[in-house]
Amino acid sequence: MSDIIDQANDNIERDTALAIEAARRPVQAEPVACGRCYNCEESLPGATCFCDADCRDDWQARRAAGR
């Protein structure tokens, strides 16, 4: 029979394993549509991430420079 300390240790082990797994996942390469342009923050309809190719290119250039 497990006591409260055993249960707490099990929770810690589970949470640690989940955190390690999340940290090992690759970072998403492309942005997810959120209703705003990732570059200029203009409102966008539908499932688009950038208002035009110039904004997309500018965002990609700044992101590459930040790496």
Secondary structure, 3 states (H helix, E strand, C coil): CCCHHHHHHHHHHHHHHHHHHHHHCCCCCCCCCCCECCCCCCECCCCCCCCCHHHHHHHHHHHHHHC
